[in-house]
């Protein structure tokens, strides 16, 4: 039996002071405060009082020996020491999340948390996909963030989630992209519009009518702008709205035409209140991608979801083609 002198020595880099004077709960509170930019929002997310958040942050700052935040108006911003600690927190939590899932696998069950951030239009079909996946793995929790492309790219650059679904792969970012599903963009009008039923409408004729557009930062907005610029005239945008549902209601009310993802019309179907127009260069068949930072080690749950999503989407594509038989979605 080895004597105490033969026992392995503690690593030289063992952070004994921080181990004694900090807790994982304090690190969790700190991480949420940095990510949300507010003590109040962190308290809401973690179901704590704001004084508790402030007290735990102060204890953590005392242990580190440096201020962790500075106030900017009503928000808080991490100091240089806070930024360093935030990066370490994310690594610690990723490692612990993987450990928890590996232990669960050894016990014969799969648990864990899947963090997804997706562009707005993905919300029209992702719940069905998540429902099927969670039914297969009932122990998994899902955190879903839905926003426009600009905000999702900010989250991607900060590596705040496990996986992201976007409509275009940025060329200047070191990411791994997996082609995932078609995202056809179509021109819609109220069913009593004079262009309904007309064949091969030109972009020039379409541009004579008012349009309802998406807000700045939207991938749909940029794709439509490129198509119109290639033909000449830009659409006459009467108003800009940040919600597909708001745009649909505005079109039904006769306020203008719009370009929407075909997925946003799925629940209404061909018998809904909107008509698809037959326009040259449409549908714009874009592609959705599941992406993550290049070199990132995915959690077991994230890897399982990625493999599942890529496996089932060919069937989803064929289902969409049958539902809208007049459209070519294989461009």
N, C-alpha and C positions, 0 to 999 in steps of 0.2 A: 504494500500500500504506500503511495507516494507521501512523503513528508510535506508539511506546509511549505518548506523551502523549495520544493519541486513544483509547486503550483504555478500556473502561468501568471505572469505579471499583468497588472492592469495596463491597458494601452496608455502610452505617454500622453495622447491627446484627449484622454477622458475628461470631459468638462465637469469636474466634480462640483464646482461652485454653482453652476447653472442647474445641475441635477438637484442639488439641495434646495435651491431658492426659487425654482420655477416649476410650474405644473403644465401638463398637457392642456388642461382647461384654459389656463391663461394664454397659451399659444393659440388655441382655437378662437378665443375672444379677440386676440390681436389680429389674427388672419382675417376674420370677418370684418373687423373695423377698417383694415386697410382696403380690403376688396370693395366694401360698400361706401367707404369714404365718410362714415358718420358713426358716432357712438350710438345715436338713436336707432339707426337702421340695423346696426349690429345687435342691439338689445332686442329689437323686434324679431330678427331672424332666429336668435338663440333663446327666445322666451325668458329674457332676464330684464332686470330693471337697469335704467341708465346709470344710477349710482354704483351698481355692482360692476358694470362694464368699466367705469372710470376707476374704481378702486383696484380692480385686477390689472388694468393697464398700468397704473401707478406702481404696483408691486413688481410687475415685470420690468418696467423701466428702472426701478431701483436695483433689481438684480443684474440687469445689463450694465448699469452705471452710466447710461446716457439717455437723453430724451428720445422718445420713439415717434412722437407726433409734433407737428406744428399746426396751428389753426389758420385756415385760409377762409375768411368769411364764416359761413355756417358749417363748412366742411373741415375735415382734418386730413392732413397730408403727411405721409411718413417722412421722417428725417433720413439722412444717409444711413444712420444706424438702423432705423426702422426698415429701410429697403433691404438691407443685408439680412435682417432677422426674418423678413417676409419671405425671401427666397429660401431660407433654410426651413421655415415652417412648411412651405409647400412640399419640399422634398421629404421632410419627416412624415407628413400626412399621407403622401403618395406611398411611401414605404410601408406605413402602418396599414393602409387600406389593402395593399397587396398581401401583406402578412395575414390579415383577417380573412381574406378570401381563400388563401392557400390552406389555412387551418380549417376553414369550412369544407373545402374540397376533401381534405384528409378525413373529415368526419362524415363524408358521404353526402353532403348537401352543398348547395351553392348560395352564398349570400353576398351582399355587397351593395355598392351604390354606383349607379351609372349617371354621369353628368354629361348632358347633351346641350349644345347651343346651336340653334338652327335659324335660318332666315324665315321671314314671316310666312311665306306660302307653304312651307313644309308642314305647317301645323294642320293642313287639310288632309294629309294622309298618314302622317307619322303616328298619331294616336292608335290607329288600327294596327300598325306594325309593332308598336310598343306593347299593345294589349296582347298580341300573339306571343311576343317574346317573354313578357312577364308571366303569362299563363304557363309557359314552359319552365320558368325559373321563379316561382312565387316568392322566394326569399329576397329578391332584388328590389331595391328602392331606386326610383328614377327622379332626378332633378333636371327639369327642362327649362331652358331660357329661350324665349322667342323674341327676335328683334330684326331690324333691317341689316343689310349687308355691312354697313359701316360699323355698327356696334358689334356685330359678330366678329368682324376682323380684329377689332380692338381686343376682344376676349381671347381670340386665337393667338394674337401676338403676346399676350400676357400668360398664355397657357393656363387659363382659369377652369377649363373643362376637360373631359376625357376625349370627346369627339365633337366635330362640328359638321353641319351640312350647309353647303354654300352652292350658289349657282354659277360661280366662275372661280377658277383657281388663280390667285395672284401670282404674277410671274416673279415678283421681287421678294417673295417670302420663302424661307426654307421649310417647305411642308411636304408631306406625303399625301397624295390625293388618290382616292378610289372612285372611279366612275360608278354612279349609283342608280340613277333613275332619270327618265326623260321629264323635262319640264316645258311642255308646249305653251307658248304664249299666243293667244288668239284675240282677235278684235271682236268686241261685243257691242250690241246695240239693243234698245228696246224693241219689242217684236213688231211695233207699228212703224218703225223707221223706214224711210223710203229706200234705203240701200238693202234691206232684207230681201233675200231671194235673188239679188243681182249677182252675176258671175264675174269672177276675175276683176274685181274693183281695183283701179290703179291707186297708187299712193298719192298721186296728185289730186285725184277726186276725193280721196279720203281726207286729205288735208284741208278741204274746204269746210269741214264740219268741226264744231267745237269738241274738245277732248277733256276728259277727266284724267289727270296724271297722278303718278305716285310722287312721294316727297323726295327731296334730295337725299342721296345715299342709298336709294333703292336700286337693286340690280336690274329689275324690270324696266325702270325708267331709262337706264343707260342703254339697254338692249334695243328699246324702241327708238331712242334718239339716233343710234347708229343706222338703223334701217331707213328711217326717214331722211337722214343726211345723205345716204348713198343715192337716193332717188331725187333729192332736191329740196322740196318744201318741208318745213318742220310743222308738226301739228299745232293747232291753235289751242293751247291749254287754257281752259276756262277757269279751272280750279285744281289745286293739288290736295290730295288726301293721303293720310298715312295708313289707311286700313283698306284691305280688299273688300270687306263687307260694306264699308261706307261708300266705296266707289261703285259697287253693285247697286246700292240703293239710289245713288245719284244718277246712274245710267237708266234705271227703271223709271225714275222721275222725269226723264227726258232732258237732263242737263248736259248731256254730251255722250260721245262714244268713249270707249276705254280699251286698253289692252290688259288682259288678265291672264294669269296662269289657268290652264284648263282644269287643274286640280281644284281651283276655287269654285268651280261650277259643278263639281261631281255630285254633291248632295241634291242640287236642283235638277240636274240631268237635262236632256234635250227638251223636256216638256216644261222647263222652268220659265221664269219671266224674261230671260235674256235670250237673244238670238246671236248665233255666230255668223259673222260676215265672211264672205269669200273674197279675200284680199290678196293681191300679188305679194309674194315674199312672206306670206303667213300660211300656217303657223311658223313662228320662230321656234325651232326645236332646240331648246337649250338643254344642258345636262346638269343634273345635280351631282355633287361630289361629297363623299364623306372624307374629311381631312383631319389631320393632326400634325403637330410639329414634327419635322423630320428627326429621326433618331429617338423619338419618345418611346419609352417602354410602356405599352398599354397594360392597364389592369386586366385581370382575367375576365371580369365582366365586360369591359369595353371591347376586348378581343372577341368575346363570344357574340356580342351584339353586332360587331362589324361583320363577322363571318355569316351570321344569320341574315342580316339585311342584304348583303351582296348575293346570297343564295336565293332569296325569295323574289327579288325585284324583277327578273325576267318575266315571271308569271304576272306580276302587277302590270308590266308594260303591255302584255298581250290582252289583259283584261280591259285596259283603257282603250286599246285599239278596237275591241269588240263593242265597247260602250259608245264610242264616237267613230263609227265605221267610215265616215267621209273624210277623215283626216289621215295624212301620212305622217306617222310618228317615228319613222325609221330613217330620217334624213341624216 
